[in-house]
């Protein structure tokens, strides 16, 4: 059986990753300022804030 595809991915607090088909339940994120663990030049969300990306 094929795995279900998710439409969105999100990073949070520098090193956590989440996937889903909806987002925005809690409004716009505030405080997406955590440098990514793998690349400190990029931002990967923040404390209780997800940086959201569309999955193609």
Secondary structure, DSSP 8 states (H G I E B T S, - for coil): ------SEEEEETTTEEEEES---TT-S------B-SS-TTSB--BTTBEEEEE--
